[in-house]
Amino acid sequence: MSMAGRDLMLFAGVSLVGVGILFILVAVAAPRLFTVVWRWGGLTVVVPLGLCVILSVVLTVILNLLARGR
């Protein structure tokens, strides 16, 4: 494997760990951040809309910055 391939894999691994830690921190800090809860009898569906929107915006900015660097 080339050096660039190793660097890319290392970057991807560190990025995934960082995103995982970010998920944990956001879940602890804001457990009810725009969360929608639907209940039907014994079934409960929880959709974290706020987290999805924030994550989408952050990842879009990061990916645009990475694509601009190429």
C-alpha positions as CSV (number, residue, x, y, z in Angstrom):
1,M,0.0,0.0,0.0
2,S,1.3,3.4,-0.9
3,M,2.0,6.1,1.7
4,A,-0.9,8.2,0.5
5,G,-3.2,5.2,1.0
6,R,-2.0,4.7,4.5
7,D,-2.4,8.4,5.3
8,L,-6.0,8.4,3.9
9,M,-6.9,5.3,6.0
10,L,-5.4,6.9,9.1
11,F,-7.3,10.1,8.5
12,A,-10.5,8.2,7.9
13,G,-10.0,6.2,11.1
14,V,-9.3,9.3,13.2
15,S,-12.2,11.1,11.7
16,L,-14.6,8.2,12.5
17,V,-13.4,8.2,16.1
18,G,-13.8,11.9,16.3
19,V,-17.4,11.7,14.9
20,G,-18.2,9.0,17.4
21,I,-16.9,11.1,20.3
22,L,-18.9,14.0,19.0
23,F,-22.1,11.9,19.0
24,I,-21.5,10.9,22.6
25,L,-20.9,14.4,23.7
26,V,-23.9,15.8,21.9
27,A,-26.1,13.0,23.3
28,V,-25.0,13.7,26.8
29,A,-25.1,17.5,26.5
30,A,-28.5,17.8,24.7
31,P,-30.6,14.7,25.1
32,R,-33.8,16.4,24.0
33,L,-32.3,18.5,21.1
34,F,-35.3,18.8,18.8
35,T,-36.3,15.2,19.5
36,V,-39.6,14.0,18.1
37,V,-41.3,11.1,19.9
38,W,-44.3,9.1,18.5
39,R,-46.1,6.6,20.7
40,W,-48.5,4.0,19.4
41,G,-49.6,1.6,22.2
42,G,-46.4,-0.3,23.1
43,L,-44.4,1.1,20.2
44,T,-42.2,4.2,20.7
45,V,-40.3,5.9,17.8
46,V,-37.7,8.5,18.7
47,V,-36.3,10.7,15.9
48,P,-33.5,13.1,16.8
49,L,-34.3,15.7,14.1
50,G,-32.1,18.4,15.6
51,L,-29.0,16.2,15.8
52,C,-29.6,15.1,12.2
53,V,-29.8,18.7,11.0
54,I,-26.7,19.8,12.9
55,L,-24.7,16.7,11.8
56,S,-25.8,17.3,8.2
57,V,-24.6,20.9,8.2
58,V,-21.3,20.1,9.9
59,L,-20.5,17.2,7.6
60,T,-21.4,19.3,4.5
61,V,-19.0,22.1,5.6
62,I,-16.2,19.6,6.3
63,L,-16.7,17.7,3.0
64,N,-16.8,21.0,1.0
65,L,-13.6,22.1,2.7
66,L,-11.9,18.8,1.9
67,A,-13.1,18.9,-1.7
68,R,-11.9,22.4,-2.2
69,G,-8.4,21.4,-1.1
70,R,-8.1,19.0,-4.1
